[in-house]
Amino acid sequence: MKSKVSKQNEFDPKLGFEIKNPVWAFWVCLLAMIGCLVTYFVFLFLKTRNVIATDTFYIGYIFLVLSLLSAVGVYAWVCEKLTYSNGDYKYYRAFGKNRIAPVEEIGLVKVLIFYYHIKYGGIRSKIRIFFYDNSKNIIIKIIDDGTLSENEIFLKSLKYNRIKIIREEKYDY
């Protein structure tokens, strides 16, 4: 008997799938946007009551800019996703053209993990996922945070469609 968790990780080619960014990223951006907007309006209210000086009010503009940056994060979370349906992988980008890769055109998928040192002695990584056609041209390029490259449904869909997966690691020490 299969549990509900394992049933959610099964790939069904008829249903397809949709992979989005983690929900916590949406909530962080939304709460930051709301918090910065509230702080800006508090500064604005205090300025209209002449409680704070004009020089101090300029700090409120910093919070307004931070709220706009957080709004961009919310927009990116809503728009960016990878879907599979009817034999096509579709990558919806937040900014730029959406990309479509039919299964027949995909030669291989490469997961590139690049490790590098940070200033204070730690090691970080960047993950990039490339969909290549049979002529080794890039069809889709995805910047990943580990959400997609470790997703079981995505990996099972590649295996189901007999698409070769290459994992490559590079080190910059």
N, C-alpha and C positions, 0 to 999 in steps of 0.2 A: 504494500500500500504506500502510495506516495503522499508526502505531506504537502501542505499548501505552498510552502516555501519552494520546494523543488518544482511544483507545477508552474509557478510563476517564472521559473528560469528555463522552461521548455520553449523551443523555437517551433512555431507553426508557420510554414511558408504561406498559407492561405490568409492568415490574420496579419502577418507582418509584425513590425514593432516600431516603437518611437522611443528614442533615448534623449533625455534632456539633461541639463545641468542639475546638480543636487539642489534640493528644496531649501537647504540651509542658506545657500547663496542668495536666493530670492529674498528670504526673510532678513538677512543681514543688510542687503541693499535697501530694502523697503524701510526697515527701522532706522537706518542711517539717514535716509532721505527725509523721513518724517521728523526725526529728532533735530536735524539741521534746519529744516524749515521752521519748526517751532522756535528754535533758538534765534533764528533770524527775525521772526515776528516779535519776539520778546525784546530784542535790541531795537526794532523799529518802534514798538510801543513806548519803550523807555526814552527814545529820542524825541518822539512827539510830545511827551510830558516834560521834556527838558530835564530829565533826571541824569542823563549821561551826556557827555560832550560829543561834538561831531567827530573828533579824532577817535574816540572809543567806539563810535557807531560803525566805523570802517571795519571793525572786527566782524560785525554782522555780515558784511559782504563775503567774508571768507566762508561762513557757514552757508550762505546762499550758493556759492560755487560748489561747495562739498555736496549740497543737496542735489544740484544738477548732475554732478558726477555719479551720485548714487542712483539718480533716475535713469542715467544711461545704463547702469548695471542692471536695473530692473528690466529695461527694454531688451537688453542683450539676453537676459535669462528667458524672457518670454519668446523671443524670436529664434534663438539658436537651438537646433536639434538635428538629430540624424534619424531618418526613417527608412524602413524597408517595406515596400509593397509592390506587388505584381512584378517581381524580378528586378526592381530598381532600388538602388541606394540613393537617397536624396539627402544632401546636407544643406540645411537652411542656415545661412549665415546672418548674424545680426547686422553687419555692415558689408555691403558688396553683393555680388551675384550669388544666387543659390546654385549649387552644383548637383548634377545628376549623373550617376554611373550605372548603366545597365549591367547586369551580371555577365552578359556575353562579352562585354568590352573589357572587363576587369581581368588582368593577367595575374596580379598578385597584390597583396596588402602588406605594407611594411610598417612595423611599429619600431620607431627609433627612440631610444632612451639615451639622453645625453647627460652625463654626470659631470658636475663641476664643483669647485671649491668656492665657498663664500668667504667673506672678509675675515670672520672670526673663527675659522677652522672647521666649520661644518661642511657637509656635502649635500648638495641639492641636485635635483634632476628636472629635466624638461622632457616632455613626451610629445612626439609628433607622429601622426598616423598619415600614411600616404597610400592612396589607391592608384595603382599603375595600370595602364593598358598593356596590350601585348607588345607594343613598340617601346616600352619603358618610358612613356610620357605620363606625367602626373595628371590624373583626372580630378582627384579630390585631395586636398591637404587640410588636415585637422590638427589644431593645437589642443592637446588633451591634458587633463589634470589627473588622469588615472580612472576617470569615470567610464570612458569608452574602452580603453585597452584592457580592462579587467572585467568587462561586462560579459557574462556567460551567454546571453542571448545573441549578442553581436558575434562572438566567437563561434557559436554553434551555427549561426546563419552562414558564416564564411565556410565552415566545414561542410554544411549541407549543400552549398552551391559549388563545392570543390574549388574554392579559391585558395591559392597558396598563401600562407602567412609566414612572414619572415620577421623575426625579432632581432634587432641589432642594438648593441650597446656601445657607446663611445665614451671615453673618459678624457677629461681635460684636467690633469693633475699637475 
